[in-house]
Amino acid sequence: MSKKNDKKTGMISKDKVVAENRKARFDYEFLEEFEAGIVLKGTEVKSLRLGHCNIVESFVGPKNGEIWIFNLNIPEYMQAGSHLQHEPQRPRKLLLHKREIDKLLGSVTRQGLTMVAKKIYFDKNGRVKLEIALAKGKKSHDKRETIKERDWNKQKQRLLRGKN
């Protein structure tokens, strides 16, 4: 996760990752990725610009034929007045094209796949984007295989460098 702060304002610069769900890579096998916008309030965007967000406990799901993200924790922006604050863990609507929504909902209902929130970031235009993926859950033996492969790659690198 690369965070680069602006020296004047202390805010994270554009086109940078705010939060990443690293555990999802271990628990799921990603099949297809989508980029979605999020409907946010002003204080939520300001809080995200400061780098405050927790995406690990969040999940993506359907609600009334639309795709929403639930349990995404964006803490309150402390400089705003108390009457302007947002609810930190409210459900937030995701902005996708109709054919993308149909594809996601169809894959979830027919194939039993899962929608996983991977990371939240600012694009080059300064808009907040959420990267979601259609994923299939890994079994415990698949997770062990991932760990073995990662350890073997580390050992190969050490051997190539001559550091046993």
Secondary structure as GFF3:
##gff-version 3
##sequence-region A 1 164
A	DSSP	beta_strand	17	20	.	.	.	ID=ss1
A	DSSP	alpha_helix	22	27	.	.	.	ID=ss2
A	DSSP	beta_strand	28	38	.	.	.	ID=ss3
A	DSSP	alpha_helix	42	49	.	.	.	ID=ss4
A	DSSP	beta_strand	59	63	.	.	.	ID=ss5
A	DSSP	beta_strand	66	70	.	.	.	ID=ss6
A	DSSP	three_ten_helix	82	84	.	.	.	ID=ss7
A	DSSP	beta_strand	92	95	.	.	.	ID=ss8
A	DSSP	alpha_helix	98	111	.	.	.	ID=ss9
A	DSSP	beta_strand	114	122	.	.	.	ID=ss10
A	DSSP	beta_strand	128	137	.	.	.	ID=ss11
A	DSSP	alpha_helix	140	161	.	.	.	ID=ss12
###
